[in-house]
Amino acid sequence: MEVDWRKKTLIIVFVAILLVGARTAYIFHERSKPFEPPHQPQSINLTSDDYVTPHRIVPYDLKSAQKELVGKTVWVKTGNAVPYYPYLAPSRRVDFPKKVGLLSSLDKLEVKDVILARAPVSLAPGQVAVVRNQVMAIFAESGRPSLYAVSIGNAVGDDYTFTANDLLYYEDPHELYKHWPPEVWKAIDEHRAEKGMNELQVSFALGTMAGATSGDYGNRTGQYHSSNGLLNVTFSKNRAMEIAPANP
């Protein structure tokens, strides 16, 4: 038994020596490699637009939305995408069946009130209606006496969801993006897209994309509504390279 114990001890010592030698050889091998600097992350080219931080609001119920918006001037962010309706002031009622149209990009709105209104819902047989109210901003357009309503969120009981930050600017976009050249702003105010504009500028001029081809932002073809029908705008490196009527 004594001989067996000594053999086992010698084997353990031998294995340990082999492991230490292998570890030492690995260290010398790694140190002999030429020095490689750490990988540098790919740089991101920021533009002046990326430093613009539009104001946002944080309403959580009807009263807080009224406090944030009533008496304020706002501008439409998502043009040609959001429907609006006549507002019947004497009865404090939104006339949902008589949709006026879609708000244009950068329309200037003067908010007069924020109310809850229940839009009509068509139910299939057997369906149960959930009481869902729309949070409606009541507004007037500059120089026009009529009042209109646009949805800025919805409410189910005390649970509110607001979309106002996606729909509206709370500061004049002309000031937010005052670094843009005057000729760009002139085209935007006339709802014209021109070559050389970036995607944001085209959206200011024509509104929200109706559709787009595959590709990254600034490297794709977008389709927009215009006064002359649908337009295709092809972007490369975030510059409009081609503007043409969409195929019928």
N, C-alpha and C positions, 0 to 999 in steps of 0.2 A: 504493500500500500504506500509505503514511503517513497518508492521509486516513481510510482504513478503521480504522486503529488508534485514531485520535483519536475517531472516532464511537463505537467500542466502549467506550472509557474514559468518555466522557460518559454513555453509557447505563448503565454500572455505577454511576457516581456518582449518577445520577438515581434509580435503583432503591433504592440505599442510603438516600438522603434520604427516599424514600417510606416505607421500612420503619421508620426512626427516628421519623418523624412519626406513623405508625400506632401504634407502641409508646407514644409519649408521650400520644397521645389516649386510649389504653386505660387508662393509669395514672390520668389525670385523671378518667376516667369512673368507675373503681372507687372512687377516693377520694371522689367526690361522693355515693356511696350512703350512706344512713343506717346508723349502726352497729347491727349485730345481735349480741347476745351469743351465745357458743358454745352449741351444743345440749347440754342437760342430760339425762343418761340417766334413764330412768324409775325412780323410787324403788321399792324392794322392801320391803314391810312384813314385817319379821321378828317372830316371836313368841318367847316364852320356850322353846317346844319346839325352835326352830331352834338354840338355844345348847346343847342337850344333846348331848354327844359320848360315846356308849357306848364302853366299852372293846372292843378287838378283839385277837384273837390271831393269831400268824403261824407256825403249825406248818408244817414242810416234810417231815416223815416221821413214822413211827409213834412213835418215842421222843420227839420234840419235842411231838407231840400229847399223849402221856401226861404229859409234864412240865407242859404248860399246863393240863390238865383234871383229872387224877386227884386226888381228894380235894376238888374244888371243888364249889360249888353254882351251878347255872345255872338260867335261866328260859327257857321256850319263847317265841320271838319270832313264829314263823309257826304259829299255831294252826290246827287242823283241816286240816292240809295234809301233815304228815309221819307216815308209818306207823311203828309200833314193834312189837317182837316179844319173845316170851319168851326169856330167856337161861338155858341149862342150865349152871349153874356147875360141877358135877362134871366134865363133859366139855368145858367151855369152848366151847360150841357155841350158835349162834343158831338158834332154831327158826323159820326163815323161812316154812314152810308155815302156821304158826299165828299169823297177824297178829292182834295184840290190838286194834288200832284206830288212831286218829289222836291225836297229842298235842294237848291243849287249850291255848289261848292262856294264857301266863304260868304254865303248870305248873312247879312247883319240883322240880328233879331234883338228886340227889346223885350225882355221877359217881364210880364205883368203879374203872373200868378203861377202857382204849381198846385194841381188838384189831382184827385183820384177819379178815374172814370172807368166804367165797365164797358168794354167793347163787346158787341154782339158775337155770340159763338154758336156755330152750327153743330148740333150733336147728332150722332148716329143713333139709331134705335138701341136702347139699353144702356147708353152712356150716361154717366152722372156728371153734372156740371160742377166744376171746382170754381169757387168764387175767386176769380183772379182780376184784380183791378190794374189798369194801366196808370202809371205816374205820368201825367201830361203837363208839359210846360206850355203855358198860355203866352203867346207873344204877338207883337205887332212888328211889321216891317217898316223900316224908316220911310216916313212920308206917306204911309198908308193907314187909314183909320181902322180897317177891319182887323179883327182878332182871329188868330188861328191856334191850333193845338198840335203838339208833336210829342210822341212818347219818348220818355227818357228813362224808363224803367218799368218794373211791375211789382205788385205786392200781392201776396197770398196771406191773408190774416196780418200778423205783425212781421212777417218775413219779407223784407224789401230787397230787390236787386236793381241796381242802377247801371245804366249804360251811358249816362251823360258824358263821362270823360272820353268815351269812344266817338261820340257824336259831335262834340262842341269844343271850340276854343273859348277861353275866358279872357283872352287878351287879343288885341288886334294883330292878326298874322303879319300885316305890313310892318309892324314894329318887331315882332318876334324874328322875322327873317329880313330885316332891313339891310342885311349885307348883300342881298340879291340885287343885281343891276336894275335900273329903272325900266329898261326895255323888256326885261323879264316880267316885271310887275305889270307893265302895260298890257302885255299879252295875256297874263293871268286875269286881270280885271275885265278883259274883253272875251274871256273864255276861249282863248286860242292856244293850241299847242304848237310849239315851234321846235325845229331841230336844235339840238344842243341843250335843251332842258333836261333836268334829271327827273326821276320818277315822282318825287314829291312835288316838284313844280308842275308837272303835267296833271297830277291829281288835283292840285289847286285850281288849275285852269278848266279841267274837264270833269272832275269828280272821281268817284270810286271806280276802279276797274270792274268791268262787267265780266271779264274772263281773262285768262292768261295762258300762254304756252308754258311748258316745263322750262325750268331754268331758275337761277338765283335772282334775287332782287337786283335790278339794274342790268340784267343780262337775259332779257326775255321779251316777248311781244305781248303787249296788253291791249285789250279792246275796251273802248270807252264810248259813252254816249256823247253826242255833240248836237248842235242845232242843225247840222247837215247830215245827221244819221250816225251810224256806227263808224268809229275810226280805229284802225290798227296802228299802234305806235311801237316800233321796234327799238329796244334799248341795247346798247353795248357799253360796258364800263360806266353804267349809270348816266348815259347821255342818249337822248332821242336821236337815232340815226335815220329813221324813215317814218313818215306819217302818211298813211294812205287810207282811202275808204275801205271798209271791210267788204269782203265778197258777199253779194246778196245770197 
